[in-house]
Amino acid sequence: MIDWDIFLASVPWFIQAKSKILLGESRSGFNLTPDFRRKFSSFSELLDQAEVTRVSVNDSQYELCSWDSAKGHRMGWLCLLPPRIPASGVCDDHAILFTGFGGIVERFNEPEDTWLLNLNDALTVRETSRDG
């Protein structure tokens, strides 16, 4: 089963009946800047281990990031693309984060004790704009 199918089985409410879905090819890891890797070294290691599939849903662009859990099942995040224009009005750490990672908008097969539980957006530009 491909990661997109696993995602949809876990998060069936994400797609509407007439949604236009395009799947791109999968790749390993992220293209992260040296500043990103220095500032977020552990997170960079996690992102380097991800299988990443580009996804378009009704012209909205995402990256589906997937990993094998310690128990052997696929899990992951549906992420926004990093912003094309550098994020303004955010702290320096967020500005570095957004050079290579767009933030999480959905999750699948996550552990029950994740800090992401009950969040609709995590680490996204639109969420940082609410923190002002």
N, CA, C and O atoms as a GROMACS GRO file, in nm:
protein
  528
    1MET      N    1   0.085  -0.118   0.000
    1MET     CA    2   0.000   0.000   0.000
    1MET      C    3   0.090   0.125   0.000
    1MET      O    4   0.187   0.132   0.076
    2ILE      N    5   0.057   0.220  -0.084
    2ILE     CA    6   0.139   0.342  -0.088
    2ILE      C    7   0.099   0.436   0.027
    2ILE      O    8  -0.010   0.426   0.082
    3ASP      N    9   0.191   0.525   0.061
    3ASP     CA   10   0.170   0.613   0.176
    3ASP      C   11   0.042   0.696   0.164
    3ASP      O   12  -0.027   0.717   0.264
    4TRP      N   13   0.010   0.742   0.044
    4TRP     CA   14  -0.112   0.822   0.027
    4TRP      C   15  -0.236   0.740   0.063
    4TRP      O   16  -0.327   0.792   0.127
    5ASP      N   17  -0.240   0.614   0.025
    5ASP     CA   18  -0.353   0.528   0.059
    5ASP      C   19  -0.361   0.505   0.210
    5ASP      O   20  -0.470   0.502   0.267
    6ILE      N   21  -0.246   0.489   0.273
    6ILE     CA   22  -0.243   0.471   0.419
    6ILE      C   23  -0.293   0.599   0.486
    6ILE      O   24  -0.370   0.593   0.582
    7PHE      N   25  -0.249   0.713   0.436
    7PHE     CA   26  -0.295   0.842   0.489
    7PHE      C   27  -0.447   0.853   0.478
    7PHE      O   28  -0.514   0.887   0.576
    8LEU      N   29  -0.502   0.826   0.360
    8LEU     CA   30  -0.647   0.838   0.340
    8LEU      C   31  -0.726   0.741   0.426
    8LEU      O   32  -0.835   0.775   0.473
    9ALA      N   33  -0.673   0.621   0.448
    9ALA     CA   34  -0.742   0.525   0.534
    9ALA      C   35  -0.747   0.575   0.678
    9ALA      O   36  -0.842   0.548   0.751
   10SER      N   37  -0.645   0.648   0.719
   10SER     CA   38  -0.637   0.699   0.855
   10SER      C   39  -0.709   0.833   0.872
   10SER      O   40  -0.758   0.864   0.980
   11VAL      N   41  -0.716   0.912   0.765
   11VAL     CA   42  -0.772   1.047   0.770
   11VAL      C   43  -0.875   1.064   0.657
   11VAL      O   44  -0.855   1.147   0.568
   12PRO      N   45  -0.984   0.986   0.659
   12PRO     CA   46  -1.077   0.988   0.545
   12PRO      C   47  -1.150   1.120   0.526
   12PRO      O   48  -1.199   1.147   0.416
   13TRP      N   49  -1.160   1.202   0.628
   13TRP     CA   50  -1.232   1.330   0.618
   13TRP      C   51  -1.154   1.437   0.541
   13TRP      O   52  -1.209   1.542   0.508
   14PHE      N   53  -1.028   1.412   0.513
   14PHE     CA   54  -0.946   1.515   0.449
   14PHE      C   55  -0.987   1.542   0.304
   14PHE      O   56  -0.978   1.655   0.258
   15ILE      N   57  -1.032   1.440   0.234
   15ILE     CA   58  -1.065   1.451   0.092
   15ILE      C   59  -1.216   1.448   0.071
   15ILE      O   60  -1.286   1.363   0.127
   16GLN      N   61  -1.267   1.541  -0.009
   16GLN     CA   62  -1.407   1.542  -0.047
   16GLN      C   63  -1.427   1.454  -0.170
   16GLN      O   64  -1.330   1.422  -0.240
   17ALA      N   65  -1.549   1.414  -0.198
   17ALA     CA   66  -1.578   1.318  -0.306
   17ALA      C   67  -1.525   1.362  -0.442
   17ALA      O   68  -1.475   1.278  -0.517
   18LYS      N   69  -1.534   1.489  -0.476
   18LYS     CA   70  -1.493   1.534  -0.609
   18LYS      C   71  -1.358   1.606  -0.609
   18LYS      O   72  -1.329   1.683  -0.700
   19SER      N   73  -1.278   1.580  -0.509
   19SER     CA   74  -1.146   1.644  -0.503
   19SER      C   75  -1.058   1.599  -0.618
   19SER      O   76  -1.061   1.482  -0.658
   20LYS      N   77  -0.980   1.693  -0.670
   20LYS     CA   78  -0.883   1.663  -0.774
   20LYS      C   79  -0.748   1.639  -0.707
   20LYS      O   80  -0.690   1.730  -0.647
   21ILE      N   81  -0.698   1.517  -0.717
   21ILE     CA   82  -0.576   1.478  -0.647
   21ILE      C   83  -0.469   1.439  -0.748
   21ILE      O   84  -0.493   1.359  -0.839
   22LEU      N   85  -0.351   1.496  -0.732
   22LEU     CA   86  -0.235   1.459  -0.813
   22LEU      C   87  -0.122   1.421  -0.719
   22LEU      O   88  -0.087   1.496  -0.627
   23LEU      N   89  -0.064   1.303  -0.742
   23LEU     CA   90   0.049   1.257  -0.662
   23LEU      C   91   0.177   1.268  -0.742
   23LEU      O   92   0.182   1.225  -0.858
   24GLY      N   93   0.278   1.324  -0.682
   24GLY     CA   94   0.409   1.330  -0.746
   24GLY      C   95   0.493   1.210  -0.708
   24GLY      O   96   0.447   1.120  -0.637
   25GLU      N   97   0.615   1.210  -0.755
   25GLU     CA   98   0.707   1.102  -0.720
   25GLU      C   99   0.757   1.121  -0.577
   25GLU      O  100   0.763   1.233  -0.526
   26SER      N  101   0.792   1.011  -0.515
   26SER     CA  102   0.847   1.015  -0.380
   26SER      C  103   0.998   1.036  -0.385
   26SER      O  104   1.065   0.998  -0.481
   27ARG      N  105   1.048   1.097  -0.279
   27ARG     CA  106   1.192   1.116  -0.265
   27ARG      C  107   1.227   1.092  -0.119
   27ARG      O  108   1.139   1.084  -0.033
   28SER      N  109   1.353   1.079  -0.092
   28SER     CA  110   1.400   1.062   0.046
   28SER      C  111   1.445   1.196   0.101
   28SER      O  112   1.526   1.265   0.039
   29GLY      N  113   1.393   1.233   0.216
   29GLY     CA  114   1.441   1.349   0.289
   29GLY      C  115   1.407   1.484   0.230
   29GLY      O  116   1.332   1.496   0.133
   30PHE      N  117   1.464   1.585   0.293
   30PHE     CA  118   1.439   1.726   0.261
   30PHE      C  119   1.568   1.793   0.217
   30PHE      O  120   1.678   1.749   0.253
   31ASN      N  121   1.555   1.899   0.141
   31ASN     CA  122   1.669   1.982   0.103
   31ASN      C  123   1.676   2.098   0.202
   31ASN      O  124   1.610   2.200   0.183
   32LEU      N  125   1.754   2.081   0.308
   32LEU     CA  126   1.758   2.178   0.417
   32LEU      C  127   1.885   2.262   0.411
   32LEU      O  128   1.991   2.214   0.370
   33THR      N  129   1.872   2.387   0.451
   33THR     CA  130   1.988   2.477   0.451
   33THR      C  131   2.082   2.442   0.567
   33THR      O  132   2.040   2.379   0.664
   34PRO      N  133   2.208   2.482   0.556
   34PRO     CA  134   2.301   2.462   0.668
   34PRO      C  135   2.252   2.530   0.797
   34PRO      O  136   2.268   2.474   0.905
   35ASP      N  137   2.192   2.649   0.786
   35ASP     CA  138   2.138   2.716   0.906
   35ASP      C  139   2.028   2.632   0.970
   35ASP      O  140   2.024   2.619   1.092
   36PHE      N  141   1.940   2.575   0.888
   36PHE     CA  142   1.833   2.490   0.938
   36PHE      C  143   1.895   2.371   1.012
   36PHE      O  144   1.855   2.341   1.125
   37ARG      N  145   1.990   2.305   0.950
   37ARG     CA  146   2.053   2.186   1.009
   37ARG      C  147   2.124   2.219   1.140
   37ARG      O  148   2.121   2.139   1.234
   38ARG      N  149   2.187   2.335   1.148
   38ARG     CA  150   2.254   2.376   1.273
   38ARG      C  151   2.153   2.404   1.383
   38ARG      O  152   2.168   2.359   1.497
   39LYS      N  153   2.050   2.478   1.348
   39LYS     CA  154   1.951   2.520   1.449
   39LYS      C  155   1.862   2.405   1.494
   39LYS      O  156   1.827   2.396   1.612
   40PHE      N  157   1.825   2.318   1.401
   40PHE     CA  158   1.731   2.209   1.430
   40PHE      C  159   1.794   2.074   1.393
   40PHE      O  160   1.744   2.004   1.304
   41SER      N  161   1.901   2.038   1.461
   41SER     CA  162   1.977   1.919   1.421
   41SER      C  163   1.896   1.790   1.437
   41SER      O  164   1.897   1.707   1.346
   42SER      N  165   1.828   1.771   1.547
   42SER     CA  166   1.748   1.648   1.567
   42SER      C  167   1.631   1.643   1.469
   42SER      O  168   1.602   1.538   1.412
   43PHE      N  169   1.566   1.756   1.450
   43PHE     CA  170   1.454   1.762   1.357
   43PHE      C  171   1.502   1.735   1.214
   43PHE      O  172   1.434   1.668   1.137
   44SER      N  173   1.619   1.787   1.181
   44SER     CA  174   1.678   1.761   1.048
   44SER      C  175   1.701   1.612   1.027
   44SER      O  176   1.674   1.560   0.918
   45GLU      N  177   1.750   1.544   1.130
   45GLU     CA  178   1.772   1.400   1.119
   45GLU      C  179   1.641   1.327   1.092
   45GLU      O  180   1.636   1.236   1.010
   46LEU      N  181   1.534   1.367   1.161
   46LEU     CA  182   1.404   1.306   1.137
   46LEU      C  183   1.356   1.332   0.994
   46LEU      O  184   1.312   1.240   0.926
   47LEU      N  185   1.366   1.456   0.949
   47LEU     CA  186   1.323   1.489   0.814
   47LEU      C  187   1.406   1.417   0.708
   47LEU      O  188   1.354   1.381   0.602
   48ASP      N  189   1.534   1.396   0.736
   48ASP     CA  190   1.619   1.322   0.642
   48ASP      C  191   1.575   1.178   0.625
   48ASP      O  192   1.600   1.117   0.521
   49GLN      N  193   1.509   1.122   0.725
   49GLN     CA  194   1.464   0.983   0.720
   49GLN      C  195   1.326   0.967   0.655
   49GLN      O  196   1.283   0.854   0.629
   50ALA      N  197   1.259   1.076   0.629
   50ALA     CA  198   1.123   1.071   0.574
   50ALA      C  199   1.124   1.032   0.427
   50ALA      O  200   1.215   1.066   0.352
   51GLU      N  201   1.020   0.960   0.388
   51GLU     CA  202   0.988   0.945   0.246
   51GLU      C  203   0.885   1.053   0.217
   51GLU      O  204   0.780   1.059   0.282
   52VAL      N  205   0.914   1.138   0.121
   52VAL     CA  206   0.833   1.256   0.096
   52VAL      C  207   0.767   1.245  -0.041
   52VAL      O  208   0.834   1.224  -0.142
   53THR      N  209   0.634   1.260  -0.044
   53THR     CA  210   0.558   1.254  -0.168
   53THR      C  211   0.488   1.388  -0.188
   53THR      O  212   0.416   1.433  -0.100
   54ARG      N  213   0.509   1.450  -0.300
   54ARG     CA  214   0.441   1.575  -0.333
   54ARG      C  215   0.297   1.543  -0.367
   54ARG      O  216   0.270   1.449  -0.442
   55VAL      N  217   0.202   1.620  -0.312
   55VAL     CA  218   0.060   1.597  -0.330
   55VAL      C  219  -0.008   1.729  -0.363
   55VAL      O  220   0.019   1.831  -0.301
   56SER      N  221  -0.097   1.726  -0.461
   56SER     CA  222  -0.181   1.841  -0.493
   56SER      C  223  -0.326   1.800  -0.471
   56SER      O  224  -0.371   1.699  -0.526
   57VAL      N  225  -0.398   1.876  -0.392
   57VAL     CA  226  -0.540   1.851  -0.367
   57VAL      C  227  -0.614   1.980  -0.403
   57VAL      O  228  -0.601   2.081  -0.334
   58ASN      N  229  -0.691   1.975  -0.512
   58ASN     CA  230  -0.764   2.094  -0.557
   58ASN      C  231  -0.672   2.216  -0.566
   58ASN      O  232  -0.709   2.325  -0.522
   59ASP      N  233  -0.556   2.197  -0.622
   59ASP     CA  234  -0.457   2.302  -0.643
   59ASP      C  235  -0.386   2.350  -0.516
   59ASP      O  236  -0.305   2.442  -0.523
   60SER      N  237  -0.415   2.291  -0.401
   60SER     CA  238  -0.336   2.318  -0.280
   60SER      C  239  -0.221   2.218  -0.277
   60SER      O  240  -0.240   2.099  -0.301
   61GLN      N  241  -0.102   2.268  -0.249
   61GLN     CA  242   0.019   2.185  -0.256
   61GLN      C  243   0.062   2.140  -0.116
   61GLN      O  244   0.062   2.217  -0.021
   62TYR      N  245   0.100   2.012  -0.108
   62TYR     CA  246   0.144   1.953   0.018
   62TYR      C  247   0.263   1.861  -0.006
   62TYR      O  248   0.296   1.827  -0.120
   63GLU      N  249   0.325   1.821   0.104
   63GLU     CA  250   0.422   1.713   0.105
   63GLU      C  251   0.377   1.613   0.210
   63GLU      O  252   0.356   1.648   0.326
   64LEU      N  253   0.361   1.488   0.168
   64LEU     CA  254   0.327   1.381   0.261
   64LEU      C  255   0.458   1.318   0.308
   64LEU      O  256   0.532   1.261   0.228
   65CYS      N  257   0.485   1.330   0.436
   65CYS     CA  258   0.610   1.281   0.494
   65CYS      C  259   0.579   1.156   0.576
   65CYS      O  260   0.496   1.160   0.666
   66SER      N  261   0.646   1.046   0.543
   66SER     CA  262   0.613   0.918   0.605
   66SER      C  263   0.738   0.848   0.658
   66SER      O  264   0.847   0.861   0.604
   67TRP      N  265   0.715   0.773   0.766
   67TRP     CA  266   0.821   0.695   0.829
   67TRP      C  267   0.763   0.561   0.873
   67TRP      O  268   0.642   0.546   0.884
   68ASP      N  269   0.850   0.465   0.897
   68ASP     CA  270   0.810   0.341   0.964
   68ASP      C  271   0.827   0.362   1.113
   68ASP      O  272   0.931   0.409   1.159
   69SER      N  273   0.723   0.328   1.190
   69SER     CA  274   0.732   0.341   1.335
   69SER      C  275   0.817   0.229   1.393
   69SER      O  276   0.853   0.135   1.323
   70ALA      N  277   0.848   0.242   1.521
   70ALA     CA  278   0.924   0.136   1.589
   70ALA      C  279   0.846   0.005   1.589
   70ALA      O  280   0.906  -0.103   1.598
   71LYS      N  281   0.713   0.013   1.578
   71LYS     CA  282   0.629  -0.107   1.575
   71LYS      C  283   0.604  -0.157   1.433
   71LYS      O  284   0.533  -0.256   1.414
   72GLY      N  285   0.661  -0.090   1.334
   72GLY     CA  286   0.654  -0.139   1.198
   72GLY      C  287   0.539  -0.090   1.112
   72GLY      O  288   0.519  -0.141   1.002
   73HIS      N  289   0.461   0.008   1.159
   73HIS     CA  290   0.354   0.061   1.074
   73HIS      C  291   0.394   0.199   1.021
   73HIS      O  292   0.476   0.268   1.081
   74ARG      N  293   0.335   0.237   0.909
   74ARG     CA  294   0.364   0.368   0.848
   74ARG      C  295   0.290   0.476   0.925
   74ARG      O  296   0.176   0.459   0.967
   75MET      N  297   0.357   0.585   0.942
   75MET     CA  298   0.300   0.701   1.010
   75MET      C  299   0.358   0.825   0.946
   75MET      O  300   0.459   0.819   0.876
   76GLY      N  301   0.293   0.939   0.970
   76GLY     CA  302   0.351   1.058   0.911
   76GLY      C  303   0.265   1.182   0.923
   76GLY      O  304   0.167   1.187   0.997
   77TRP      N  305   0.308   1.282   0.846
   77TRP     CA  306   0.246   1.414   0.847
   77TRP      C  307   0.214   1.458   0.705
   77TRP      O  308   0.287   1.426   0.611
   78LEU      N  309   0.106   1.531   0.691
   78LEU     CA  310   0.079   1.605   0.569
   78LEU      C  311   0.123   1.748   0.597
   78LEU      O  312   0.072   1.812   0.689
   79CYS      N  313   0.216   1.797   0.518
   79CYS     CA  314   0.279   1.926   0.544
   79CYS      C  315   0.253   2.025   0.431
   79CYS      O  316   0.240   1.987   0.315
   80LEU      N  317   0.247   2.151   0.468
   80LEU     CA  318   0.247   2.257   0.368
   80LEU      C  319   0.387   2.268   0.311
   80LEU      O  320   0.484   2.227   0.374
   81LEU      N  321   0.397   2.323   0.192
   81LEU     CA  322   0.529   2.352   0.136
   81LEU      C  323   0.588   2.472   0.209
   81LEU      O  324   0.514   2.556   0.260
   82PRO      N  325   0.719   2.480   0.216
   82PRO     CA  326   0.778   2.601   0.274
   82PRO      C  327   0.733   2.723   0.195
   82PRO      O  328   0.715   2.715   0.073
   83PRO      N  329   0.714   2.836   0.262
   83PRO     CA  330   0.669   2.956   0.189
   83PRO      C  331   0.770   2.997   0.082
   83PRO      O  332   0.891   2.989   0.103
   84ARG      N  333   0.719   3.042  -0.031
   84ARG     CA  334   0.807   3.088  -0.141
   84ARG      C  335   0.876   3.218  -0.106
   84ARG      O  336   0.991   3.242  -0.142
   85ILE      N  337   0.804   3.303  -0.036
   85ILE     CA  338   0.857   3.431   0.009
   85ILE      C  339   0.893   3.416   0.157
   85ILE      O  340   0.812   3.363   0.233
   86PRO      N  341   1.010   3.460   0.199
   86PRO     CA  342   1.047   3.444   0.340
   86PRO      C  343   0.939   3.500   0.432
   86PRO      O  344   0.883   3.607   0.407
   87ALA      N  345   0.911   3.426   0.537
   87ALA     CA  346   0.808   3.468   0.633
   87ALA      C  347   0.853   3.595   0.703
   87ALA      O  348   0.966   3.605   0.750
   88SER      N  349   0.764   3.692   0.710
   88SER     CA  350   0.797   3.817   0.779
   88SER      C  351   0.721   3.823   0.910
   88SER      O  352   0.615   3.762   0.926
   89GLY      N  353   0.775   3.898   1.003
   89GLY     CA  354   0.708   3.916   1.131
   89GLY      C  355   0.714   3.794   1.222
   89GLY      O  356   0.637   3.785   1.317
   90VAL      N  357   0.804   3.702   1.194
   90VAL     CA  358   0.819   3.584   1.280
   90VAL      C  359   0.956   3.590   1.347
   90VAL      O  360   1.046   3.660   1.299
   91CYS      N  361   0.972   3.518   1.455
   91CYS     CA  362   1.102   3.517   1.523
   91CYS      C  363   1.207   3.450   1.434
   91CYS      O  364   1.174   3.380   1.339
   92ASP      N  365   1.332   3.473   1.466
   92ASP     CA  366   1.443   3.421   1.385
   92ASP      C  367   1.437   3.270   1.369
   92ASP      O  368   1.462   3.218   1.260
   93ASP      N  369   1.405   3.198   1.476
   93ASP     CA  370   1.398   3.051   1.468
   93ASP      C  371   1.291   3.006   1.369
   93ASP      O  372   1.314   2.914   1.290
   94HIS      N  373   1.176   3.071   1.372
   94HIS     CA  374   1.070   3.035   1.277
   94HIS      C  375   1.111   3.068   1.134
   94HIS      O  376   1.083   2.992   1.042
   95ALA      N  377   1.177   3.180   1.116
   95ALA     CA  378   1.223   3.217   0.981
   95ALA      C  379   1.317   3.110   0.926
   95ALA      O  380   1.308   3.076   0.808
   96ILE      N  381   1.406   3.058   1.010
   96ILE     CA  382   1.496   2.950   0.967
   96ILE      C  383   1.416   2.824   0.938
   96ILE      O  384   1.439   2.757   0.837
   97LEU      N  385   1.322   2.790   1.026
   97LEU     CA  386   1.239   2.671   1.006
   97LEU      C  387   1.168   2.676   0.871
   97LEU      O  388   1.164   2.576   0.799
   98PHE      N  389   1.113   2.791   0.837
   98PHE     CA  390   1.034   2.803   0.714
   98PHE      C  391   1.118   2.803   0.587
   98PHE      O  392   1.062   2.804   0.477
   99THR      N  393   1.250   2.803   0.599
   99THR     CA  394   1.333   2.789   0.478
   99THR      C  395   1.327   2.648   0.421
   99THR      O  396   1.358   2.628   0.304
  100GLY      N  397   1.289   2.550   0.505
  100GLY     CA  398   1.289   2.413   0.456
  100GLY      C  399   1.168   2.331   0.492
  100GLY      O  400   1.154   2.217   0.447
  101PHE      N  401   1.077   2.387   0.574
  101PHE     CA  402   0.964   2.309   0.624
  101PHE      C  403   0.844   2.402   0.636
  101PHE      O  404   0.854   2.510   0.693
  102GLY      N  405   0.730   2.359   0.581
  102GLY     CA  406   0.612   2.444   0.579
  102GLY      C  407   0.516   2.426   0.694
  102GLY      O  408   0.423   2.506   0.710
  103GLY      N  409   0.535   2.322   0.774
  103GLY     CA  410   0.446   2.298   0.887
  103GLY      C  411   0.350   2.184   0.862
  103GLY      O  412   0.330   2.141   0.748
  104ILE      N  413   0.290   2.136   0.968
  104ILE     CA  414   0.205   2.016   0.967
  104ILE      C  415   0.058   2.057   0.970
  104ILE      O  416   0.017   2.136   1.055
  105VAL      N  417  -0.022   2.002   0.878
  105VAL     CA  418  -0.165   2.031   0.876
  105VAL      C  419  -0.251   1.908   0.902
  105VAL      O  420  -0.371   1.920   0.926
  106GLU      N  421  -0.192   1.790   0.897
  106GLU     CA  422  -0.265   1.666   0.927
  106GLU      C  423  -0.163   1.559   0.961
  106GLU      O  424  -0.048   1.566   0.919
  107ARG      N  425  -0.206   1.459   1.038
  107ARG     CA  426  -0.118   1.349   1.077
  107ARG      C  427  -0.190   1.217   1.057
  107ARG      O  428  -0.313   1.211   1.053
  108PHE      N  429  -0.110   1.110   1.044
  108PHE     CA  430  -0.173   0.978   1.035
  108PHE      C  431  -0.093   0.874   1.112
  108PHE      O  432   0.030   0.876   1.116
  109ASN      N  433  -0.168   0.782   1.174
  109ASN     CA  434  -0.111   0.672   1.254
  109ASN      C  435  -0.012   0.722   1.358
  109ASN      O  436   0.091   0.659   1.382
  110GLU      N  437  -0.043   0.834   1.419
  110GLU     CA  438   0.048   0.894   1.516
  110GLU      C  439   0.040   0.822   1.650
  110GLU      O  440  -0.062   0.760   1.681
  111PRO      N  441   0.145   0.831   1.732
  111PRO     CA  442   0.139   0.776   1.867
  111PRO      C  443   0.034   0.851   1.949
  111PRO      O  444   0.004   0.967   1.921
  112GLU      N  445  -0.020   0.784   2.048
  112GLU     CA  446  -0.125   0.846   2.130
  112GLU      C  447  -0.072   0.958   2.219
  112GLU      O  448  -0.150   1.042   2.266
  113ASP      N  449   0.058   0.961   2.243
  113ASP     CA  450   0.114   1.061   2.334
  113ASP      C  451   0.186   1.175   2.262
  113ASP      O  452   0.270   1.242   2.321
  114THR      N  453   0.153   1.197   2.137
  114THR     CA  454   0.220   1.302   2.060
  114THR      C  455   0.178   1.441   2.106
  114THR      O  456   0.063   1.462   2.146
  115TRP      N  457   0.271   1.536   2.100
  115TRP     CA  458   0.238   1.674   2.135
  115TRP      C  459   0.150   1.740   2.028
  115TRP      O  460   0.094   1.847   2.050
  116LEU      N  461   0.138   1.674   1.913
  116LEU     CA  462   0.056   1.728   1.804
  116LEU      C  463  -0.093   1.698   1.821
  116LEU      O  464  -0.175   1.753   1.747
  117LEU      N  465  -0.127   1.613   1.916
  117LEU     CA  466  -0.266   1.574   1.937
  117LEU      C  467  -0.355   1.697   1.953
  117LEU      O  468  -0.323   1.788   2.030
  118ASN      N  469  -0.465   1.699   1.882
  118ASN     CA  470  -0.565   1.805   1.887
  118ASN      C  471  -0.521   1.938   1.824
  118ASN      O  472  -0.588   2.039   1.843
  119LEU      N  473  -0.411   1.937   1.750
  119LEU     CA  474  -0.371   2.058   1.677
  119LEU      C  475  -0.413   2.045   1.531
  119LEU      O  476  -0.391   1.941   1.469
  120ASN      N  477  -0.472   2.149   1.477
  120ASN     CA  478  -0.505   2.149   1.335
  120ASN      C  479  -0.385   2.192   1.251
  120ASN      O  480  -0.364   2.140   1.141
  121ASP      N  481  -0.309   2.284   1.301
  121ASP     CA  482  -0.187   2.333   1.236
  121ASP      C  483  -0.076   2.330   1.340
  121ASP      O  484  -0.097   2.361   1.457
  122ALA      N  485   0.043   2.292   1.296
  122ALA     CA  486   0.159   2.299   1.385
  122ALA      C  487   0.279   2.345   1.302
  122ALA      O  488   0.307   2.290   1.196
  123LEU      N  489   0.346   2.445   1.352
  123LEU     CA  490   0.468   2.496   1.288
  123LEU      C  491   0.442   2.554   1.149
  123LEU      O  492   0.530   2.547   1.062
  124THR      N  493   0.325   2.611   1.127
  124THR     CA  494   0.292   2.673   0.998
  124THR      C  495   0.302   2.825   1.009
  124THR      O  496   0.294   2.881   1.118
  125VAL      N  497   0.320   2.891   0.895
  125VAL     CA  498   0.322   3.037   0.893
  125VAL      C  499   0.190   3.091   0.944
  125VAL      O  500   0.189   3.185   1.023
  126ARG      N  501   0.078   3.034   0.900
  126ARG     CA  502  -0.052   3.088   0.943
  126ARG      C  503  -0.072   3.072   1.094
  126ARG      O  504  -0.140   3.154   1.155
  127GLU      N  505  -0.014   2.969   1.153
  127GLU     CA  506  -0.025   2.952   1.298
  127GLU      C  507   0.063   3.052   1.372
  127GLU      O  508   0.024   3.103   1.477
  128THR      N  509   0.182   3.081   1.320
  128THR     CA  510   0.268   3.180   1.386
  128THR      C  511   0.206   3.319   1.382
  128THR      O  512   0.233   3.401   1.469
  129SER      N  513   0.124   3.346   1.280
  129SER     CA  514   0.060   3.478   1.272
  129SER      C  515  -0.042   3.497   1.383
  129SER      O  516  -0.079   3.611   1.414
  130ARG      N  517  -0.089   3.389   1.443
  130ARG     CA  518  -0.184   3.398   1.555
  130ARG      C  519  -0.114   3.421   1.688
  130ARG      O  520  -0.177   3.457   1.787
  131ASP      N  521   0.017   3.399   1.689
  131ASP     CA  522   0.092   3.408   1.814
  131ASP      C  523   0.128   3.551   1.852
  131ASP      O  524   0.175   3.576   1.963
  132GLY      N  525   0.105   3.647   1.761
  132GLY     CA  526   0.145   3.785   1.781
  132GLY      C  527   0.092   3.845   1.903
  132GLY      O  528   0.119   3.962   1.931
   0.00000   0.00000   0.00000
